Amino acid sequence: MLLTLGGVYAAVDAFIGVHSGGDLAFHLRLSERLLHGQPLYADFDGSIGLPWPPFAIVALTPFALLARISLPLAKCVWAIGNVALFGGGFGPPAERSAQAREHDRREGYV
């Protein structure tokens, strides 16, 4: 059930991200500047908000390369990746917590 909801959410998020995602498009342009060896923030206009830190711009580099082929595809992959990483945080930590509680109980910590 949770997987189905995650898939529906990913589809909706991808649709919205492809048709908007202005901040992503801006930061993809910064990543493109990085690929061309240009200074990242040389002509930055502060009226649009604060830019992402340099590490985030470096992490966007594969998406900037994908955006050379298709910006909507890059936005879609970004949106689906975000949902997958967000959803992945629900399973393993809960399992680990249960294991940790059981271990603590066996060891007499609780």
Summary of the structure (lengths in Angstrom):
residues: 110
radius of gyration: 19.4
end to end distance: 33.3
largest distance: 60.1
contacts: 265
relative contact order: 0.14
helix: 77%
strand: 0%
